[in-house]
Amino acid sequence: MTTNPSSEQIEADIARTRAELAQTVDELTARLDVKARVRERIQQTSPTALGVGVAAVAVLVAAVVVIRHRRR
């Protein structure tokens, strides 16, 4: 035998569903905010790791320039 929920129970269920939906929308918005994610990732990265990354890119660019220059 099923019982019909009271209006308070229905309203509480609606409020809970709205809160869950709001949380889901907030999570999706955060995932789609690429600029904020990049900023957060940069802040989490240690200065040493960032320096190594910049140095690696510089070496790669220098290697490309040297190889192209030698082909001429």
Order of alpha helices (4+ residues) and beta strands (2+ residues): alpha-alpha-alpha
